[in-house]
Amino acid sequence: MCVGVPAKVIEKEEYTAVVDVMGSKMRVGIIFVPEVQVGEYVVVHAGQAMSIVDEEYAKVSIEEWRTLADARDSE
């Protein structure tokens, strides 16, 4: 099973993009989604943007990730 996290594209170059993943910025490959635009959301796995997702899905997913992280931190 693969796990991907939603990220917002904040800069785009030809083959890479800088994304915001829950407040952390990272550079990812965009060869699977070359049509992605700044401001859109992608699912990132293993340093690659795998698919473009709508903003509502991304925001709900981010909240679920935050819930998991908060539960882990409270242990």
Backbone hydrogen bonds, N-H to C=O, Kabsch-Sander energy under -0.5 kcal/mol:
donor,donor_aa,acceptor,acceptor_aa,energy
5,V,44,V,-2.3
7,A,42,V,-2.4
8,K,20,D,-2.0
9,V,40,E,-3.0
10,I,18,V,-3.1
11,E,18,V,-1.6
13,E,16,T,-3.1
17,A,28,V,-2.2
18,V,11,E,-1.8
19,V,17,A,-0.5
19,V,26,M,-3.0
20,D,8,K,-2.5
21,V,19,V,-0.6
21,V,24,S,-3.7
22,M,20,D,-0.7
24,S,21,V,-1.8
26,M,19,V,-2.0
28,V,17,A,-2.9
29,G,47,G,-2.7
30,I,15,Y,-2.3
33,V,30,I,-0.9
36,V,33,V,-2.0
39,G,9,V,-2.7
40,E,37,Q,-2.1
41,Y,53,V,-0.8
42,V,7,A,-2.7
43,V,51,S,-2.3
44,V,5,V,-3.3
44,V,42,V,-0.6
45,H,48,Q,-2.5
48,Q,45,H,-1.6
49,A,29,G,-2.9
50,M,43,V,-3.4
50,M,48,Q,-0.7
51,S,43,V,-0.8
53,V,41,Y,-2.3
58,A,54,D,-2.3
59,K,55,E,-2.7
60,V,56,E,-2.3
61,S,57,Y,-2.5
62,I,58,A,-2.6
63,E,59,K,-1.9
64,E,60,V,-1.8
65,W,61,S,-2.3
66,R,62,I,-2.5
67,T,63,E,-2.2
68,L,64,E,-2.1
69,A,65,W,-2.6
70,D,66,R,-2.9
71,A,67,T,-2.2
72,R,68,L,-2.2
73,D,69,A,-2.3
74,S,70,D,-1.4
75,E,72,R,-1.1
